[in-house]
Amino acid sequence: MEYQQQLDKLENFFKKGETTQQNLGVEFEHFIVEQNTWRAIDYREDDGIEDILEELARKGWKEEKENGYLVGLTSQQAEVTLEPGGQIEISIYPKGEIKKLEEVYFNFLEDFIPILNKKGYYLITSGYQPKSKIEQIEWNPKQRYQIMSDYLGAKGETAHNMMKGTAALQVALDYESEIDFIHKFRVANALSPLFAILTDNAPIFEGEVYLQQTLRTYIWDNTDPARTGIIEGVFDEDFGYRKYGEYILTREPILLKTNNQYLSTGEKTCQEIFEENEFGLQELEHVLTMVFPDVRLKQFIEIRMTDSIPPDLSWAMLALYKGLFYDQQNLKRLYKLVRGFSLEEVLAARERSMLDGLDAILGNYKLIELAKQLLEWAKRGLASSEVDYLEPLTKIIDSKETLATQIKSKLKAGRTEAFKSDILNFYIEEE
């Protein structure tokens, strides 16, 4: 297939994602740890991740297997999948109201937490695994992760930390036209340093207190620069579907699926591969998942830099995104604001946030001052029934202390149990 045909196919795919809906999709990633030791629970061990999934399946979830291994579950409302180090991901299908997402999430927890309680495990929220070191964590049996571990391990020193040690909250937004996509995508990229620091919840790195901030930003920056960070050209005047397609076609897809088997594609780019082979919908959807920028396009816009955070703060971030991106007046305000930022300024803020946190500068603003302004705008853009979701975020902004900062202070004071309670949000006593 000729290069221009490849671009046409990608452009048409993105165009088919256009919708007048204003839904939110969300993916929660969590760690499962042993209550007594806080070590990571592996897939194959007795009472391990596979056994946990099997028990969840008995509650009505449909099994998905790969080469005989249970690696996922589905229901009418959500999917449960595994990240490389056994992190559990619950993906809730898009909905227009935060309350409806909340209902699905807590229904999942009602099924899931009793299984963990019985086995002596906790489900925790943290941007990075708080106890086990990377070499101590087993790879789950998904074939794609075996190929990715070899490829990415040669690209960056923290690639395996990213795969097995991180957990995130990812939010998907709808777009109704290419112009709407451009506006939302630029705004999300420009504000990505702020979204990352507001949800910084990774106080521990490889068993030690992490002295800087936004650990996941550091890890992603040292995974594979060709497919992470902020996409080149996002602030160019001609950026749009086609430019994003160019970005995809010049990346290496790492692997492709053929006859239910994943095959390594080595150093070949998507463009080179599809010059020789026709690519269908399955291949197209796959290659779009093999890049990991802070903000990603499929047939929705995916905001990816948020750490795994407690439920109340998760809903606060969803409310922030909804109030900012789905209110047209707010989106216009934001687009006007970010047009004053250069790519260099955004990258500098991203870098400085790892050292200065909320005091880092983006353009002419401190991130903390920008956060206060965005919070006020979001309140105006939300229905009265959803404004209260923002309260946990208000507390962080008013105190200028992220979750990670608060936890580090407790650890410094020797309050280890208090730290544990901060990331332990799901212990439910059985009746």
ABEGO torsion letter per residue (X at the ends): XBAAAAAAAAAAAAAAABBABBBBBBBBBBBBBBAAAGBBBBAABBGBAAAAAAAAAAAGBBBBBBGGBBABBBBAABBBBBBAAGBBBBBBBBBABAAAAAAAAAAAAAAAAAAAAAAGBBBBBBABBAABBAAABBBBABAAAAAAAAAAAAABAAAAAAAAABBBBBBBBBBABAAAAAAAAAAAAAAAAAAAAAABABABBGGBBBABBGAAAAAAAAABAAABEBBBGAABAABBAAAAAAAAAABBAGBBBBGGBBBBAEABBAAAAAAABBBBAAAAAAAAAABABABBBBABBBBAABBBBBAAAAAAAAAAAAAAAABAAAAAAAAAAAAABBAAAAAAAAAAAAAAEAABBBEABBAAAAAAAAAAAAAAABBAAAAAAAAAAAAAAAAGBBAAAAAAAAAAAGBAAAAAAAABAABBBBX
